[in-house]
Amino acid sequence: MSTVPAGATCHTAREKPLDLLTISVRAGLGFDGALAKVVEKLKGPLTDEFRRALAEIRVGKSRRESLRDIIPRTEVPPLTNFIGAIIQAEQLGVSISKVLQVQPEQLRIERRQRAEEMAAKAPIKMLFPLVGCIFPSLFIVILGPAVILIVVNLGT
């Protein structure tokens, strides 16, 4: 099993596994069973990490340690927050179902905020190509005939 590069595709392919995990837990499966269902049904880097954690749990490693080991392998901050929330819920005895309900929604909000931030930066990034490439061409097309007429009229 390979490790996931920092934030690569794990960043984009994490909602489906977390949604399936939430649905499975809310349907009555235990967390380990829901994790097995996610590993069985989906493919992707996050699912591979869950598969590895599940294998470690089956070998005898505690769930807390197995989930905590995902963090250094992926280095994705929202996933780190998610795993931290799961571990904390397990330690405090809070229902994992409630935590799983809140966390994917939080990830969606963060993704939406990142998209809005990128959209706000787009006009600034388009400014230099416009000024450097498109405006000079536009000036040539608009002012070219006028310059030619001026040169012809001044020459005669």
Secondary structure, 3 states (H helix, E strand, C coil): CCCCCCCCCCCCCCHHHHHHHHHHHHCCCCHHHHHHHHHHHCCCHHHHHHHHHHHHHHHCCCHHHHHHHHHHHHCCHHHHHHHHHHHHHHHHCCCHHHHHHHHHHHHHHHHHHHHHHHHHHHHHHHHHHHHHHHHHHHHHHHHHHHHHHHHHHHHC
